[in-house]
């Protein structure tokens, strides 16, 4: 019996992360068009709105952590959503150094309108699988996520730190 791509790992086309990235790019393109074309927000802004909707008011740092994003990028996204009047930043009187972000009524309305459409896209993609396959897929995703977290902890000390500024230009400057 021939090996599956995940067993073979002979080329980039066989790699799990590459294949998941391609799926995300194709499926995500529909969400991007829906968000940007239909509602004037980016997919990143949509993710922030959904997280705030589902978790209630929270500090921006907790939001960034929950989303596995850096604080600076999350802050820029929040600033854009505040300008669009979809998110409100409040600073408690008792602690001027902390802030909480929450959805405005317009942000909640946007979530209520957009979420069913995004759920429908996800359902249509998952319809390629039988119901029992969806359950096994969800279980497999959970195991893969847990293994990736454990591997990150194991390998993190040995992996080089990211230095996006260096790249080719940095090498030429040396």
Secondary structure, 3 states (H helix, E strand, C coil): CCCCHHHHCCCHHHCHHHHHHHHHHHHHHHHHHHHHHHHCCCHHHHHHHHHHHHHCCECHHHHHHHHCCCHHHHHHHHHHHHHCCCEEEECCCCCCCCCEEEECHHHHHHHHHHHHHHHHHHHHHHCCCCHHHHHHHHHHHHHHHHHHHHHHHHHHHHCCCCCCCCHHHHHHHC
